[in-house]
Amino acid sequence: MKNNCYTLLLFITLLLFSCKSDNTISDYIRYDKFPKEISLKAEGYISDDAIMRYPFRIRECGDLLYVLDLHGEEHFFHVFKKESFEYITSFGRRGEGPEETLQAKNIYCFSSDNILTCDEMKREITKWEFSKGGTKPAIVDRIKIDDERLSLFDFAISSDTSLIFPDASGENRLFEMNLNNRTSINRIGNIPILSDIDKNKPAIISQAWSPYMYTSPNDSIIVVATQLGEVLEVYNKAEGYKRISGEY
């Protein structure tokens, strides 16, 4: 019994020392509550139409709502009227054809008439145009993402001519890509590395830090959240994508 107590005490001591680290991350402020908290209330909408299987993202664009159905049987994207949620049309047919989608991951309102969607398997960003006289969006451009450093897990709009992607290599946090010439124009931030062992496998670490991203309406702020919400980052574009640490 006495030996068991000594063993337990030794285990607890080692555990406490292992939790202590001199490698602090000064760029991150750790806290257990936000300086300002608000409550949101919602009213559910029940539809009799069996259109969607797994609604994953929803984007507002003018008087329309665009919904990404992650497991859509025929189409990945559906369009509804914002006020009544009346179904209008679907697009982004599932398939391997030249105008079809293999694996949809994101949808963004690029302008009042233009929508951007992401196909992770094809490594493509597709630009759609929904004219008011048309019955459904039509493809106007396809952007092939050849740079393997750019992860298509998610993307965000930085400006009328550029997008923000996660950095799959782990060398940086984010990449900004110019849509016109398809080249990377800006590297943003870094993933905090806690040990020398982690530094030898940055690509693996970047997978654990795969983010969901969103930009403010005026594209001046980029919010980045890890998949399970452990870390929330805010970048200020006006200050050269400076990371705002915690106080927001």
Buried (B, 14 or more C-beta within 10 A) or exposed (E): EEEEEEEEEEEEEEEEEEEEEEEEEEEEEEEEEEEEEEEEEEEEEEEEEEBBEEBBBEBEBEEBBBBBBBEBEEBBBBBBEEEEEEBBBBBBBBEEEEEBBBEBBBBBBBEEBBBBBBBBEBBBBBBBBBEEEEEBBEBEEEBEBEBEBBBBBBBBBBEEEBBBBBBBBBBBBBBBBBBEEEEBEBBBBBBBBEEEEBEEEBBEBBBEBEBBBBBEEEBEBBBBBBBEEEBBBBBBBEEEBEBBEBEE
